[in-house]
Amino acid sequence: MLGKACPPQVALFLKVGLCGGFTTFSTFAYESSSLVQDGHMGVAFVYMIGSLVLGVLAALLGQWIAG
């Protein structure tokens, strides 16, 4: 019922943007903490910093492409 009551853009945001963001972040957090718990501090550091830097660069590239 909710899907029919709201505009398609809102439904897309809720399904992909909001839920997708939570699952992506939880995967990042899980993988990071697993690496730390397993004693792979260097790999965890590179993974976390690399994810942050590449994520921001990808967002900037997307904004640049979009105009």
N, C-alpha and C positions, 0 to 999 in steps of 0.2 A: 504494500500500500504506500509506504513512504517513497519508494522509487518512482511511483507514478505521480505523487503529489509535489515533487520538487523538479526543478529544471534539470535537464540532462547534464549540464555543466556542474551543478552542485553534486549530483550523484557520482559523477566521475571523480570530482575532488575527494569526496568522502571515501569512495572505494579504492582508488589508486593513490591519491595524494596522502590522505591521512593514514589509512591502514597500511599502505605500502611503506610509508615513512617509518612507522612503528616496527614493522617486521624487518626492514633493512637495518635500522639502528639496533634492534635486539640481536640480530645476527652478528653485527659488528662488535657489540659488547660481549657476546658469548665467545666469539673467536678470539678476541683480545684477552679476555680473562682466562681462557683455556691455555693460550700461549704462555701467559704469565705463570699460571699454576704449574705448567709443565716445565718451567724453568728456562724457557726460551725468551729471555728478556730482550735481547737484541732484535730478534725477529718480531717480537710484539711491538717494540718501539718503532721499527721501520714500517710495520703494517699500519699502526695507528697514525703516524705522521704522514705516511704515504697516502692513506685513505683521506685524511683531512686535506692535504694539499691538492691531490688529484680531484677530489670532490669539488673544491672551490674553483679550481681551474676549469673543470667541466661546466660548472654553472656559469662562469664568465664567458666561456666559449659559446654556450647556448644563448646567452644574452647578446653576444656579438653577432651570432648568426641570425638571430631573430630581428636584429636591426636596431 
